[in-house]
Amino acid sequence: MTEDNVVNEGNVINPASDMTPEALAHLGEGHIAYVKQIRSEDVPGLFPTAPQMSPGLKLFALHAANGAPIMLTDSLEAAIASAWSNELQTVSVH
């Protein structure tokens, strides 16, 4: 048993596997965000209203905990600052 498991009335409960997809989708909502490096070629799929960009640009997208894109910038620092200004805690995602 790992330390992430909980024993409840003799049963081992793994919180991650016992969480519904709906509950997982709302985990951290409004509190947690992550920054992902993307290419300009990926922008239309994430930000359909963004203007057309030259191919090959390295950009950074700020995403809500549920994966919804929030903002796009060419600077990691600007993405993190945007999260902080919106009272969102940035987390590392692998």
C-alpha positions as CSV (number, residue, x, y, z in Angstrom):
1,M,0.0,0.0,0.0
2,T,1.4,3.4,-0.9
3,E,1.1,6.4,1.4
4,D,-1.4,7.9,-1.1
5,N,-3.9,5.2,-0.3
6,V,-6.3,5.5,2.6
7,V,-7.7,2.7,4.7
8,N,-11.4,3.0,5.4
9,E,-13.1,0.3,7.4
10,G,-10.6,-2.3,6.3
11,N,-10.8,-1.3,2.6
12,V,-8.0,0.3,0.7
13,I,-9.1,3.4,-1.1
14,N,-7.0,5.1,-3.8
15,P,-8.4,8.7,-4.0
16,A,-7.2,9.1,-7.6
17,S,-8.9,5.9,-8.9
18,D,-12.1,6.5,-6.8
19,M,-12.6,10.0,-8.2
20,T,-15.2,10.4,-10.9
21,P,-14.2,12.0,-14.2
22,E,-16.6,14.9,-13.4
23,A,-15.0,15.5,-10.0
24,L,-11.5,15.2,-11.5
25,A,-12.4,17.8,-14.2
26,H,-13.3,20.3,-11.5
27,L,-10.3,19.7,-9.3
28,G,-8.5,22.9,-8.7
29,E,-11.0,24.9,-10.7
30,G,-10.6,28.6,-10.2
31,H,-7.5,28.1,-8.1
32,I,-4.9,26.2,-10.2
33,A,-3.5,26.8,-13.6
34,Y,-0.5,25.5,-15.7
35,V,1.7,26.9,-18.4
36,K,2.4,24.9,-21.5
37,Q,4.9,25.8,-24.2
38,I,3.3,25.5,-27.6
39,R,4.2,26.3,-31.2
40,S,2.4,28.9,-33.3
41,E,1.0,26.1,-35.4
42,D,-1.0,24.9,-32.4
43,V,-2.6,28.3,-31.7
44,P,-5.7,27.9,-34.0
45,G,-6.8,24.7,-32.2
46,L,-6.5,26.3,-28.8
47,F,-7.3,29.9,-29.5
48,P,-9.6,30.0,-32.6
49,T,-10.1,33.7,-32.5
50,A,-6.3,34.5,-32.3
51,P,-4.9,36.2,-35.4
52,Q,-2.9,34.1,-37.8
53,M,0.8,33.8,-36.8
54,S,4.0,33.0,-38.6
55,P,4.9,29.3,-38.2
56,G,7.7,28.2,-35.9
57,L,7.2,30.7,-33.1
58,K,7.6,29.4,-29.5
59,L,4.7,30.6,-27.3
60,F,3.3,29.9,-23.9
61,A,-0.3,29.2,-23.1
62,L,-1.9,29.5,-19.7
63,H,-4.4,26.8,-19.1
64,A,-7.0,26.4,-16.3
65,A,-6.9,23.2,-14.2
66,N,-9.4,21.6,-16.5
67,G,-7.2,22.3,-19.5
68,A,-9.2,25.2,-20.9
69,P,-6.9,27.8,-22.5
70,I,-6.9,31.1,-20.7
71,M,-4.3,33.3,-22.4
72,L,-1.4,33.2,-24.9
73,T,1.9,35.0,-24.7
74,D,5.5,34.8,-26.0
75,S,6.9,34.9,-22.5
76,L,6.9,32.3,-19.7
77,E,7.2,35.1,-17.2
78,A,4.1,36.9,-18.6
79,A,2.1,33.7,-18.5
80,I,3.0,33.2,-14.8
81,A,2.3,36.8,-14.0
82,S,-1.1,36.5,-15.6
83,A,-1.9,33.5,-13.4
84,W,-0.8,35.4,-10.3
85,S,-2.8,38.5,-11.2
86,N,-5.8,36.3,-11.5
87,E,-5.1,34.6,-8.2
88,L,-4.3,31.3,-9.8
89,Q,-1.5,29.0,-8.4
90,T,0.7,27.6,-11.2
91,V,1.6,24.0,-11.0
92,S,4.0,21.8,-12.9
93,V,2.5,19.3,-15.2
94,H,4.4,16.4,-16.8
